[in-house]
Amino acid sequence: MRSHLLVAFAAVCLVVSPSLASETKPFTQAAFDAAQAAGKPILVDIHAWWCPICAKQAPTLEKLQSSTELGDLTVFKVDFDSQKDVVHQFGAQMQSTLIVFHGKTEKGRSTGMTDPQKIHDLLLQAKN
């Protein structure tokens, strides 16, 4: 019973206060520049639909994005196959690359990482 109340409370908080939930957007230069100018914590997720590592990262990223700890993280998805100019802009060599920024400062990156704790730790770097 108590766990049902906690789940209901969390759901109400997300509805009432959407700023607690991370926002995932397709990458556009204008949106990325605006998030950087606002000093937001940012994740750039370079992925490919066919990538098994990306598929393994996805549930961890979704879970972390919905956490209150990382709730104000802005996530930009970059399609590895159709956005090659953006992939090159970030200096990524392959899909499954995660890059975190706090404002205009890159705080960390990884490629091929699937360990949930390590992904969590990487995303936390965007908060500082």
N, C-alpha and C positions, 0 to 999 in steps of 0.2 A: 504494500500500500504506500509506504513512504517513498519507495523508488518511483512509483507512478506519479506522486505529487512533485517530486524533483524534476522528472522529465517534463511534466506539464508546465512547471514554472519556467524551465529553460526554454521551452517552446514559446511561451508567452513573452519572455524577455527578447527573443529573437524577432518576434513579430512587432513588439512595441518599440524595440530599440535596434533597428537594422544595422546600426553602426558596429554592433558586436560581431556581426558576421563578416567574414572576408568577402571581398568582391573579386570575381574572376571575369576578366575581359579579354577579348582577342586583342593582340598587340596592335596599337596604332602609335605612331611617333608622337602625335599630339597628346594622346592620353598619357603616355609614358612621361613625356616632358612635364605635363601638368602635375602628375603624382610626384615627380622628383622635385619640382618647384615648391610643392606643398610640404615637402619634408617627410613624406609618408614612407613607411616600411613597404618594400616592394619585392615580389618574387617574379622573376622571368623564368617561365617553364618552357623550355625548348623540347618539344615532343613530336612524335610521329605516331599515327594511328596503328601502324604495323609493328611498332617496337615493343618487344616483350618486357624490356626493362621499364619503359614508360608505363606499361600496363601494370607492372608491379609497384611502381611509385604512386600511381593514381589514388588507390585507397588511402594510403598514408597521407598524401597531400590533402585529400578531401576531409579526412578526419581532423587534421591539424588546422585547416582553414576554418572549420566550424568551432574550434575551441575558443574560449574567451581569452586565453593567453595570447593568441595570435590573431584575434578577431579583426584588428584594424589593418591587417596585411592586404595590400592590393596585389592581385595575381594577374599577370599578363601571360597568356598562352601564345606561343610562337610555333607555327607549324613548320617543322623542319623541311618539308618537301616544297611547300608553296611560298615560303617567306625567306628564301635564301639570302636576300639582301640584309634582312634583320639578323639572321643567323651569323652572317659575316660581320655585321656591325658589332655584335657582342663577342666576336672572336671564338665562337663555339665551333668545335670540330665535329661534333656528332649530336644526335638526338639524346634524350635523357639527361640534358644539361640543366641544372638548376642554378640560377644566379640571384643573389639577394643584394638589395641596396637599402640604405637608409638615406632617403633624399637622393642627392646626386653622387653619393659615395658608395662604391661597390664594397660590400662587407664580406663576401665569400661566394664560392661557387663549387660545384661538384658535377661530375659526369659519371653516370652509371651507378650511383649510390642508391641502394634500396633498403638499407637498415633504417627502420622507423626512428630509432633514437638519434641516429646521426642526421637524418633529415630534419628532425625536430630541432636539434642543436644548430643546424645551418640556418633554419628559418628564424630562430631566435636572434641570430646575428643582425637581422634586419631591424630589430627593435632598438638597437643601441647605436 
